[in-house]
Amino acid sequence: MIAEIRGNVYQVLDISFGGMKLSGKFTVAGGLVDAVIQPPGSDERAEVRGRVERVDTELTAVRFSSVTAALAKLIAG
C-alpha cells in the first residue's frame, strides 16, 4: 500500500486499525497528518487523519484519529 501526504508518496510498511508505519521521515512527532491510502494499481482509497506518534531515521508512525468504513475495508482486505 502507499500513502500520499502533502503531494508525496510513501510506502506503508505496516497498517492496522490503530495506525500505520510509513517508510521515510517527513514530519515531527505530535503533528497531525492527512493522508490518502491506496493499494497500488487500485481505485480503492481511504482518506485518513492521524497524529504522528514516532519519527525514526527510516520510518514515521501515525495513530489514526478514527477509522472510516473505506479505511476498514482496505485494512481487512
PyMOL Python script that loads the backbone (N, CA, C, O; Angstrom):
from pymol import cmd

cmd.read_pdbstr("""\
ATOM      1  N   MET A   1       0.838  -1.174   0.000  1.00  0.00           N
ATOM      2  CA  MET A   1       0.000   0.000   0.000  1.00  0.00           C
ATOM      3  C   MET A   1       0.883   1.238   0.000  1.00  0.00           C
ATOM      4  O   MET A   1       2.044   1.202   0.409  1.00  0.00           O
ATOM      5  N   ILE A   2       0.307   2.317  -0.464  1.00  0.00           N
ATOM      6  CA  ILE A   2       1.009   3.590  -0.458  1.00  0.00           C
ATOM      7  C   ILE A   2       0.142   4.637   0.240  1.00  0.00           C
ATOM      8  O   ILE A   2      -1.079   4.504   0.319  1.00  0.00           O
ATOM      9  N   ALA A   3       0.794   5.671   0.738  1.00  0.00           N
ATOM     10  CA  ALA A   3       0.089   6.794   1.354  1.00  0.00           C
ATOM     11  C   ALA A   3       0.592   8.076   0.714  1.00  0.00           C
ATOM     12  O   ALA A   3       1.799   8.304   0.624  1.00  0.00           O
ATOM     13  N   GLU A   4      -0.334   8.908   0.272  1.00  0.00           N
ATOM     14  CA  GLU A   4       0.037  10.208  -0.276  1.00  0.00           C
ATOM     15  C   GLU A   4      -0.195  11.258   0.799  1.00  0.00           C
ATOM     16  O   GLU A   4      -1.295  11.391   1.336  1.00  0.00           O
ATOM     17  N   ILE A   5       0.863  12.000   1.102  1.00  0.00           N
ATOM     18  CA  ILE A   5       0.814  13.033   2.128  1.00  0.00           C
ATOM     19  C   ILE A   5       1.480  14.281   1.573  1.00  0.00           C
ATOM     20  O   ILE A   5       2.648  14.253   1.186  1.00  0.00           O
ATOM     21  N   ARG A   6       0.735  15.367   1.539  1.00  0.00           N
ATOM     22  CA  ARG A   6       1.254  16.647   1.046  1.00  0.00           C
ATOM     23  C   ARG A   6       1.914  16.521  -0.325  1.00  0.00           C
ATOM     24  O   ARG A   6       2.948  17.133  -0.593  1.00  0.00           O
ATOM     25  N   GLY A   7       1.293  15.716  -1.187  1.00  0.00           N
ATOM     26  CA  GLY A   7       1.791  15.564  -2.550  1.00  0.00           C
ATOM     27  C   GLY A   7       2.943  14.592  -2.718  1.00  0.00           C
ATOM     28  O   GLY A   7       3.415  14.390  -3.837  1.00  0.00           O
ATOM     29  N   ASN A   8       3.406  13.985  -1.635  1.00  0.00           N
ATOM     30  CA  ASN A   8       4.483  12.999  -1.700  1.00  0.00           C
ATOM     31  C   ASN A   8       3.920  11.617  -1.400  1.00  0.00           C
ATOM     32  O   ASN A   8       2.945  11.483  -0.661  1.00  0.00           O
ATOM     33  N   VAL A   9       4.541  10.584  -1.981  1.00  0.00           N
ATOM     34  CA  VAL A   9       4.079   9.213  -1.812  1.00  0.00           C
ATOM     35  C   VAL A   9       5.061   8.441  -0.939  1.00  0.00           C
ATOM     36  O   VAL A   9       6.274   8.490  -1.142  1.00  0.00           O
ATOM     37  N   TYR A  10       4.505   7.725   0.041  1.00  0.00           N
ATOM     38  CA  TYR A  10       5.306   6.930   0.974  1.00  0.00           C
ATOM     39  C   TYR A  10       4.779   5.500   0.979  1.00  0.00           C
ATOM     40  O   TYR A  10       3.575   5.278   0.849  1.00  0.00           O
ATOM     41  N   GLN A  11       5.673   4.541   1.127  1.00  0.00           N
ATOM     42  CA  GLN A  11       5.270   3.141   1.232  1.00  0.00           C
ATOM     43  C   GLN A  11       4.742   2.874   2.635  1.00  0.00           C
ATOM     44  O   GLN A  11       5.354   3.282   3.622  1.00  0.00           O
ATOM     45  N   VAL A  12       3.610   2.193   2.720  1.00  0.00           N
ATOM     46  CA  VAL A  12       3.049   1.779   4.003  1.00  0.00           C
ATOM     47  C   VAL A  12       3.737   0.469   4.393  1.00  0.00           C
ATOM     48  O   VAL A  12       3.571  -0.548   3.720  1.00  0.00           O
ATOM     49  N   LEU A  13       4.503   0.498   5.474  1.00  0.00           N
ATOM     50  CA  LEU A  13       5.229  -0.686   5.928  1.00  0.00           C
ATOM     51  C   LEU A  13       4.339  -1.614   6.744  1.00  0.00           C
ATOM     52  O   LEU A  13       4.489  -2.835   6.693  1.00  0.00           O
ATOM     53  N   ASP A  14       3.413  -1.028   7.497  1.00  0.00           N
ATOM     54  CA  ASP A  14       2.520  -1.797   8.367  1.00  0.00           C
ATOM     55  C   ASP A  14       1.277  -0.960   8.598  1.00  0.00           C
ATOM     56  O   ASP A  14       1.360   0.260   8.741  1.00  0.00           O
ATOM     57  N   ILE A  15       0.121  -1.618   8.633  1.00  0.00           N
ATOM     58  CA  ILE A  15      -1.127  -0.893   8.872  1.00  0.00           C
ATOM     59  C   ILE A  15      -2.054  -1.763   9.712  1.00  0.00           C
ATOM     60  O   ILE A  15      -2.112  -2.980   9.532  1.00  0.00           O
ATOM     61  N   SER A  16      -2.777  -1.128  10.630  1.00  0.00           N
ATOM     62  CA  SER A  16      -3.759  -1.820  11.463  1.00  0.00           C
ATOM     63  C   SER A  16      -4.889  -0.833  11.725  1.00  0.00           C
ATOM     64  O   SER A  16      -4.865   0.293  11.230  1.00  0.00           O
ATOM     65  N   PHE A  17      -5.878  -1.261  12.505  1.00  0.00           N
ATOM     66  CA  PHE A  17      -6.980  -0.358  12.815  1.00  0.00           C
ATOM     67  C   PHE A  17      -6.532   0.792  13.715  1.00  0.00           C
ATOM     68  O   PHE A  17      -7.237   1.796  13.819  1.00  0.00           O
ATOM     69  N   GLY A  18      -5.383   0.666  14.363  1.00  0.00           N
ATOM     70  CA  GLY A  18      -4.876   1.720  15.235  1.00  0.00           C
ATOM     71  C   GLY A  18      -4.030   2.756  14.527  1.00  0.00           C
ATOM     72  O   GLY A  18      -3.999   3.918  14.933  1.00  0.00           O
ATOM     73  N   GLY A  19      -3.338   2.343  13.462  1.00  0.00           N
ATOM     74  CA  GLY A  19      -2.469   3.290  12.781  1.00  0.00           C
ATOM     75  C   GLY A  19      -1.614   2.629  11.721  1.00  0.00           C
ATOM     76  O   GLY A  19      -1.902   1.515  11.286  1.00  0.00           O
ATOM     77  N   MET A  20      -0.551   3.321  11.301  1.00  0.00           N
ATOM     78  CA  MET A  20       0.314   2.805  10.246  1.00  0.00           C
ATOM     79  C   MET A  20       1.747   3.272  10.449  1.00  0.00           C
ATOM     80  O   MET A  20       2.006   4.288  11.094  1.00  0.00           O
ATOM     81  N   LYS A  21       2.667   2.507   9.884  1.00  0.00           N
ATOM     82  CA  LYS A  21       4.074   2.886   9.828  1.00  0.00           C
ATOM     83  C   LYS A  21       4.414   3.124   8.374  1.00  0.00           C
ATOM     84  O   LYS A  21       4.101   2.313   7.502  1.00  0.00           O
ATOM     85  N   LEU A  22       5.057   4.248   8.129  1.00  0.00           N
ATOM     86  CA  LEU A  22       5.407   4.624   6.764  1.00  0.00           C
ATOM     87  C   LEU A  22       6.917   4.671   6.595  1.00  0.00           C
ATOM     88  O   LEU A  22       7.647   5.013   7.526  1.00  0.00           O
ATOM     89  N   SER A  23       7.371   4.329   5.415  1.00  0.00           N
ATOM     90  CA  SER A  23       8.782   4.429   5.089  1.00  0.00           C
ATOM     91  C   SER A  23       9.135   5.906   4.921  1.00  0.00           C
ATOM     92  O   SER A  23       8.462   6.624   4.181  1.00  0.00           O
ATOM     93  N   GLY A  24      10.168   6.353   5.591  1.00  0.00           N
ATOM     94  CA  GLY A  24      10.619   7.728   5.438  1.00  0.00           C
ATOM     95  C   GLY A  24      10.290   8.605   6.628  1.00  0.00           C
ATOM     96  O   GLY A  24       9.446   8.280   7.464  1.00  0.00           O
ATOM     97  N   LYS A  25      10.975   9.711   6.674  1.00  0.00           N
ATOM     98  CA  LYS A  25      10.806  10.708   7.736  1.00  0.00           C
ATOM     99  C   LYS A  25      10.343  11.997   7.063  1.00  0.00           C
ATOM    100  O   LYS A  25      11.043  12.548   6.213  1.00  0.00           O
ATOM    101  N   PHE A  26       9.152  12.476   7.452  1.00  0.00           N
ATOM    102  CA  PHE A  26       8.622  13.640   6.752  1.00  0.00           C
ATOM    103  C   PHE A  26       8.044  14.710   7.666  1.00  0.00           C
ATOM    104  O   PHE A  26       7.586  15.745   7.181  1.00  0.00           O
ATOM    105  N   THR A  27       8.056  14.489   8.969  1.00  0.00           N
ATOM    106  CA  THR A  27       7.495  15.466   9.897  1.00  0.00           C
ATOM    107  C   THR A  27       8.055  15.204  11.290  1.00  0.00           C
ATOM    108  O   THR A  27       9.001  14.433  11.449  1.00  0.00           O
ATOM    109  N   VAL A  28       7.481  15.834  12.279  1.00  0.00           N
ATOM    110  CA  VAL A  28       7.936  15.625  13.663  1.00  0.00           C
ATOM    111  C   VAL A  28       6.817  14.986  14.478  1.00  0.00           C
ATOM    112  O   VAL A  28       5.642  15.107  14.131  1.00  0.00           O
ATOM    113  N   ALA A  29       7.182  14.316  15.546  1.00  0.00           N
ATOM    114  CA  ALA A  29       6.189  13.683  16.419  1.00  0.00           C
ATOM    115  C   ALA A  29       5.251  14.733  16.999  1.00  0.00           C
ATOM    116  O   ALA A  29       5.660  15.850  17.314  1.00  0.00           O
ATOM    117  N   GLY A  30       3.984  14.349  17.131  1.00  0.00           N
ATOM    118  CA  GLY A  30       2.983  15.230  17.718  1.00  0.00           C
ATOM    119  C   GLY A  30       2.131  15.965  16.709  1.00  0.00           C
ATOM    120  O   GLY A  30       1.055  16.453  17.055  1.00  0.00           O
ATOM    121  N   GLY A  31       2.581  16.057  15.474  1.00  0.00           N
ATOM    122  CA  GLY A  31       1.832  16.771  14.451  1.00  0.00           C
ATOM    123  C   GLY A  31       0.677  15.967  13.893  1.00  0.00           C
ATOM    124  O   GLY A  31       0.650  14.742  14.012  1.00  0.00           O
ATOM    125  N   LEU A  32      -0.274  16.651  13.287  1.00  0.00           N
ATOM    126  CA  LEU A  32      -1.400  15.994  12.616  1.00  0.00           C
ATOM    127  C   LEU A  32      -1.057  15.793  11.145  1.00  0.00           C
ATOM    128  O   LEU A  32      -0.384  16.620  10.531  1.00  0.00           O
ATOM    129  N   VAL A  33      -1.534  14.677  10.593  1.00  0.00           N
ATOM    130  CA  VAL A  33      -1.253  14.343   9.203  1.00  0.00           C
ATOM    131  C   VAL A  33      -2.544  13.920   8.528  1.00  0.00           C
ATOM    132  O   VAL A  33      -3.311  13.132   9.080  1.00  0.00           O
ATOM    133  N   ASP A  34      -2.782  14.442   7.341  1.00  0.00           N
ATOM    134  CA  ASP A  34      -3.868  13.983   6.477  1.00  0.00           C
ATOM    135  C   ASP A  34      -3.238  13.172   5.363  1.00  0.00           C
ATOM    136  O   ASP A  34      -2.244  13.597   4.774  1.00  0.00           O
ATOM    137  N   ALA A  35      -3.797  12.016   5.065  1.00  0.00           N
ATOM    138  CA  ALA A  35      -3.231  11.140   4.044  1.00  0.00           C
ATOM    139  C   ALA A  35      -4.331  10.467   3.249  1.00  0.00           C
ATOM    140  O   ALA A  35      -5.470  10.350   3.700  1.00  0.00           O
ATOM    141  N   VAL A  36      -3.965  10.027   2.056  1.00  0.00           N
ATOM    142  CA  VAL A  36      -4.827   9.187   1.235  1.00  0.00           C
ATOM    143  C   VAL A  36      -4.087   7.868   1.075  1.00  0.00           C
ATOM    144  O   VAL A  36      -2.966   7.837   0.565  1.00  0.00           O
ATOM    145  N   ILE A  37      -4.710   6.783   1.508  1.00  0.00           N
ATOM    146  CA  ILE A  37      -4.103   5.457   1.441  1.00  0.00           C
ATOM    147  C   ILE A  37      -4.745   4.697   0.287  1.00  0.00           C
ATOM    148  O   ILE A  37      -5.961   4.719   0.098  1.00  0.00           O
ATOM    149  N   GLN A  38      -3.878   4.017  -0.486  1.00  0.00           N
ATOM    150  CA  GLN A  38      -4.378   3.318  -1.661  1.00  0.00           C
ATOM    151  C   GLN A  38      -3.474   2.136  -1.994  1.00  0.00           C
ATOM    152  O   GLN A  38      -2.251   2.272  -1.980  1.00  0.00           O
ATOM    153  N   PRO A  39      -4.062   0.979  -2.294  1.00  0.00           N
ATOM    154  CA  PRO A  39      -3.248  -0.119  -2.809  1.00  0.00           C
ATOM    155  C   PRO A  39      -2.773   0.247  -4.217  1.00  0.00           C
ATOM    156  O   PRO A  39      -3.554   0.807  -4.986  1.00  0.00           O
ATOM    157  N   PRO A  40      -1.528  -0.046  -4.581  1.00  0.00           N
ATOM    158  CA  PRO A  40      -1.046   0.268  -5.930  1.00  0.00           C
ATOM    159  C   PRO A  40      -1.902  -0.404  -6.998  1.00  0.00           C
ATOM    160  O   PRO A  40      -2.263  -1.574  -6.871  1.00  0.00           O
ATOM    161  N   GLY A  41      -2.218   0.333  -8.035  1.00  0.00           N
ATOM    162  CA  GLY A  41      -2.990  -0.213  -9.141  1.00  0.00           C
ATOM    163  C   GLY A  41      -4.466  -0.397  -8.861  1.00  0.00           C
ATOM    164  O   GLY A  41      -5.162  -1.046  -9.641  1.00  0.00           O
ATOM    165  N   SER A  42      -4.957   0.156  -7.775  1.00  0.00           N
ATOM    166  CA  SER A  42      -6.365   0.005  -7.403  1.00  0.00           C
ATOM    167  C   SER A  42      -7.047   1.370  -7.360  1.00  0.00           C
ATOM    168  O   SER A  42      -6.410   2.395  -7.115  1.00  0.00           O
ATOM    169  N   ASP A  43      -8.351   1.358  -7.604  1.00  0.00           N
ATOM    170  CA  ASP A  43      -9.141   2.589  -7.489  1.00  0.00           C
ATOM    171  C   ASP A  43      -9.645   2.799  -6.067  1.00  0.00           C
ATOM    172  O   ASP A  43     -10.145   3.875  -5.739  1.00  0.00           O
ATOM    173  N   GLU A  44      -9.518   1.782  -5.223  1.00  0.00           N
ATOM    174  CA  GLU A  44      -9.956   1.919  -3.832  1.00  0.00           C
ATOM    175  C   GLU A  44      -8.992   2.832  -3.095  1.00  0.00           C
ATOM    176  O   GLU A  44      -7.778   2.778  -3.297  1.00  0.00           O
ATOM    177  N   ARG A  45      -9.556   3.673  -2.238  1.00  0.00           N
ATOM    178  CA  ARG A  45      -8.727   4.599  -1.471  1.00  0.00           C
ATOM    179  C   ARG A  45      -9.463   5.030  -0.223  1.00  0.00           C
ATOM    180  O   ARG A  45     -10.690   4.953  -0.145  1.00  0.00           O
ATOM    181  N   ALA A  46      -8.696   5.483   0.753  1.00  0.00           N
ATOM    182  CA  ALA A  46      -9.296   5.952   2.000  1.00  0.00           C
ATOM    183  C   ALA A  46      -8.563   7.196   2.459  1.00  0.00           C
ATOM    184  O   ALA A  46      -7.333   7.228   2.488  1.00  0.00           O
ATOM    185  N   GLU A  47      -9.321   8.218   2.817  1.00  0.00           N
ATOM    186  CA  GLU A  47      -8.736   9.424   3.387  1.00  0.00           C
ATOM    187  C   GLU A  47      -8.675   9.249   4.895  1.00  0.00           C
ATOM    188  O   GLU A  47      -9.652   8.841   5.521  1.00  0.00           O
ATOM    189  N   VAL A  48      -7.520   9.561   5.473  1.00  0.00           N
ATOM    190  CA  VAL A  48      -7.337   9.387   6.914  1.00  0.00           C
ATOM    191  C   VAL A  48      -6.689  10.619   7.523  1.00  0.00           C
ATOM    192  O   VAL A  48      -6.043  11.416   6.842  1.00  0.00           O
ATOM    193  N   ARG A  49      -6.884  10.745   8.823  1.00  0.00           N
ATOM    194  CA  ARG A  49      -6.210  11.782   9.604  1.00  0.00           C
ATOM    195  C   ARG A  49      -5.649  11.097  10.831  1.00  0.00           C
ATOM    196  O   ARG A  49      -6.281  10.211  11.406  1.00  0.00           O
ATOM    197  N   GLY A  50      -4.467  11.509  11.223  1.00  0.00           N
ATOM    198  CA  GLY A  50      -3.859  10.905  12.389  1.00  0.00           C
ATOM    199  C   GLY A  50      -2.808  11.793  13.023  1.00  0.00           C
ATOM    200  O   GLY A  50      -2.433  12.831  12.479  1.00  0.00           O
ATOM    201  N   ARG A  51      -2.344  11.367  14.178  1.00  0.00           N
ATOM    202  CA  ARG A  51      -1.288  12.079  14.904  1.00  0.00           C
ATOM    203  C   ARG A  51      -0.003  11.284  14.780  1.00  0.00           C
ATOM    204  O   ARG A  51       0.007  10.064  14.941  1.00  0.00           O
ATOM    205  N   VAL A  52       1.083  11.991  14.489  1.00  0.00           N
ATOM    206  CA  VAL A  52       2.391  11.354  14.376  1.00  0.00           C
ATOM    207  C   VAL A  52       2.866  10.987  15.778  1.00  0.00           C
ATOM    208  O   VAL A  52       3.057  11.855  16.630  1.00  0.00           O
ATOM    209  N   GLU A  53       3.053   9.692  16.002  1.00  0.00           N
ATOM    210  CA  GLU A  53       3.463   9.180  17.309  1.00  0.00           C
ATOM    211  C   GLU A  53       4.978   9.061  17.442  1.00  0.00           C
ATOM    212  O   GLU A  53       5.538   9.289  18.514  1.00  0.00           O
ATOM    213  N   ARG A  54       5.637   8.699  16.335  1.00  0.00           N
ATOM    214  CA  ARG A  54       7.071   8.461  16.404  1.00  0.00           C
ATOM    215  C   ARG A  54       7.704   8.733  15.053  1.00  0.00           C
ATOM    216  O   ARG A  54       7.126   8.424  14.011  1.00  0.00           O
ATOM    217  N   VAL A  55       8.899   9.316  15.078  1.00  0.00           N
ATOM    218  CA  VAL A  55       9.679   9.536  13.870  1.00  0.00           C
ATOM    219  C   VAL A  55      11.078   9.004  14.128  1.00  0.00           C
ATOM    220  O   VAL A  55      11.783   9.482  15.017  1.00  0.00           O
ATOM    221  N   ASP A  56      11.474   8.006  13.340  1.00  0.00           N
ATOM    222  CA  ASP A  56      12.821   7.461  13.406  1.00  0.00           C
ATOM    223  C   ASP A  56      13.552   7.853  12.131  1.00  0.00           C
ATOM    224  O   ASP A  56      13.017   8.575  11.290  1.00  0.00           O
ATOM    225  N   THR A  57      14.759   7.374  12.004  1.00  0.00           N
ATOM    226  CA  THR A  57      15.558   7.695  10.821  1.00  0.00           C
ATOM    227  C   THR A  57      14.897   7.224   9.540  1.00  0.00           C
ATOM    228  O   THR A  57      14.951   7.914   8.522  1.00  0.00           O
ATOM    229  N   GLU A  58      14.269   6.047   9.579  1.00  0.00           N
ATOM    230  CA  GLU A  58      13.742   5.448   8.352  1.00  0.00           C
ATOM    231  C   GLU A  58      12.231   5.246   8.328  1.00  0.00           C
ATOM    232  O   GLU A  58      11.697   4.725   7.349  1.00  0.00           O
ATOM    233  N   LEU A  59      11.524   5.653   9.400  1.00  0.00           N
ATOM    234  CA  LEU A  59      10.068   5.461   9.381  1.00  0.00           C
ATOM    235  C   LEU A  59       9.353   6.499  10.220  1.00  0.00           C
ATOM    236  O   LEU A  59       9.935   7.141  11.095  1.00  0.00           O
ATOM    237  N   THR A  60       8.065   6.640   9.923  1.00  0.00           N
ATOM    238  CA  THR A  60       7.183   7.529  10.668  1.00  0.00           C
ATOM    239  C   THR A  60       5.951   6.717  11.072  1.00  0.00           C
ATOM    240  O   THR A  60       5.341   6.056  10.232  1.00  0.00           O
ATOM    241  N   ALA A  61       5.585   6.765  12.350  1.00  0.00           N
ATOM    242  CA  ALA A  61       4.418   6.035  12.856  1.00  0.00           C
ATOM    243  C   ALA A  61       3.280   7.024  13.116  1.00  0.00           C
ATOM    244  O   ALA A  61       3.466   8.053  13.766  1.00  0.00           O
ATOM    245  N   VAL A  62       2.114   6.693  12.600  1.00  0.00           N
ATOM    246  CA  VAL A  62       0.931   7.558  12.707  1.00  0.00           C
ATOM    247  C   VAL A  62      -0.198   6.776  13.369  1.00  0.00           C
ATOM    248  O   VAL A  62      -0.489   5.648  12.973  1.00  0.00           O
ATOM    249  N   ARG A  63      -0.839   7.380  14.386  1.00  0.00           N
ATOM    250  CA  ARG A  63      -2.014   6.782  15.038  1.00  0.00           C
ATOM    251  C   ARG A  63      -3.255   7.454  14.444  1.00  0.00           C
ATOM    252  O   ARG A  63      -3.377   8.679  14.459  1.00  0.00           O
ATOM    253  N   PHE A  64      -4.179   6.631  13.917  1.00  0.00           N
ATOM    254  CA  PHE A  64      -5.381   7.164  13.295  1.00  0.00           C
ATOM    255  C   PHE A  64      -6.285   7.845  14.313  1.00  0.00           C
ATOM    256  O   PHE A  64      -6.431   7.374  15.441  1.00  0.00           O
ATOM    257  N   SER A  65      -6.893   8.964  13.905  1.00  0.00           N
ATOM    258  CA  SER A  65      -7.869   9.652  14.754  1.00  0.00           C
ATOM    259  C   SER A  65      -9.192   8.895  14.775  1.00  0.00           C
ATOM    260  O   SER A  65      -9.877   8.857  15.797  1.00  0.00           O
ATOM    261  N   SER A  66      -9.545   8.294  13.643  1.00  0.00           N
ATOM    262  CA  SER A  66     -10.752   7.475  13.536  1.00  0.00           C
ATOM    263  C   SER A  66     -10.574   6.526  12.357  1.00  0.00           C
ATOM    264  O   SER A  66      -9.706   6.723  11.507  1.00  0.00           O
ATOM    265  N   VAL A  67     -11.402   5.505  12.324  1.00  0.00           N
ATOM    266  CA  VAL A  67     -11.346   4.528  11.238  1.00  0.00           C
ATOM    267  C   VAL A  67     -12.658   4.601  10.462  1.00  0.00           C
ATOM    268  O   VAL A  67     -13.724   4.282  10.990  1.00  0.00           O
ATOM    269  N   THR A  68     -12.567   5.024   9.205  1.00  0.00           N
ATOM    270  CA  THR A  68     -13.746   5.105   8.351  1.00  0.00           C
ATOM    271  C   THR A  68     -14.032   3.728   7.748  1.00  0.00           C
ATOM    272  O   THR A  68     -13.205   2.820   7.827  1.00  0.00           O
ATOM    273  N   ALA A  69     -15.199   3.591   7.153  1.00  0.00           N
ATOM    274  CA  ALA A  69     -15.555   2.327   6.508  1.00  0.00           C
ATOM    275  C   ALA A  69     -14.590   2.015   5.364  1.00  0.00           C
ATOM    276  O   ALA A  69     -14.220   0.857   5.169  1.00  0.00           O
ATOM    277  N   ALA A  70     -14.180   3.037   4.606  1.00  0.00           N
ATOM    278  CA  ALA A  70     -13.248   2.828   3.491  1.00  0.00           C
ATOM    279  C   ALA A  70     -11.884   2.360   4.014  1.00  0.00           C
ATOM    280  O   ALA A  70     -11.261   1.486   3.411  1.00  0.00           O
ATOM    281  N   LEU A  71     -11.423   2.925   5.111  1.00  0.00           N
ATOM    282  CA  LEU A  71     -10.148   2.511   5.689  1.00  0.00           C
ATOM    283  C   LEU A  71     -10.245   1.094   6.239  1.00  0.00           C
ATOM    284  O   LEU A  71      -9.332   0.295   6.032  1.00  0.00           O
ATOM    285  N   ALA A  72     -11.319   0.767   6.927  1.00  0.00           N
ATOM    286  CA  ALA A  72     -11.510  -0.582   7.467  1.00  0.00           C
ATOM    287  C   ALA A  72     -11.497  -1.617   6.343  1.00  0.00           C
ATOM    288  O   ALA A  72     -10.942  -2.703   6.505  1.00  0.00           O
ATOM    289  N   LYS A  73     -12.102  -1.285   5.218  1.00  0.00           N
ATOM    290  CA  LYS A  73     -12.129  -2.200   4.078  1.00  0.00           C
ATOM    291  C   LYS A  73     -10.721  -2.439   3.545  1.00  0.00           C
ATOM    292  O   LYS A  73     -10.375  -3.574   3.217  1.00  0.00           O
ATOM    293  N   LEU A  74      -9.910  -1.400   3.452  1.00  0.00           N
ATOM    294  CA  LEU A  74      -8.531  -1.554   2.978  1.00  0.00           C
ATOM    295  C   LEU A  74      -7.698  -2.390   3.947  1.00  0.00           C
ATOM    296  O   LEU A  74      -6.907  -3.234   3.524  1.00  0.00           O
ATOM    297  N   ILE A  75      -7.875  -2.156   5.238  1.00  0.00           N
ATOM    298  CA  ILE A  75      -7.097  -2.882   6.249  1.00  0.00           C
ATOM    299  C   ILE A  75      -7.489  -4.358   6.254  1.00  0.00           C
ATOM    300  O   ILE A  75      -6.625  -5.234   6.285  1.00  0.00           O
ATOM    301  N   ALA A  76      -8.784  -4.630   6.224  1.00  0.00           N
ATOM    302  CA  ALA A  76      -9.274  -6.005   6.283  1.00  0.00           C
ATOM    303  C   ALA A  76      -9.031  -6.768   4.986  1.00  0.00           C
ATOM    304  O   ALA A  76      -8.944  -7.996   4.975  1.00  0.00           O
ATOM    305  N   GLY A  77      -8.924  -6.003   3.880  1.00  0.00           N
ATOM    306  CA  GLY A  77      -8.857  -6.568   2.549  1.00  0.00           C
ATOM    307  C   GLY A  77      -7.798  -7.507   2.278  1.00  0.00           C
ATOM    308  O   GLY A  77      -7.696  -8.017   1.162  1.00  0.00           O
TER     309      GLY A  77
END
""", "prot")
cmd.dss("prot")
cmd.show_as("cartoon", "prot")
cmd.util.cbc("prot")
cmd.orient("prot")
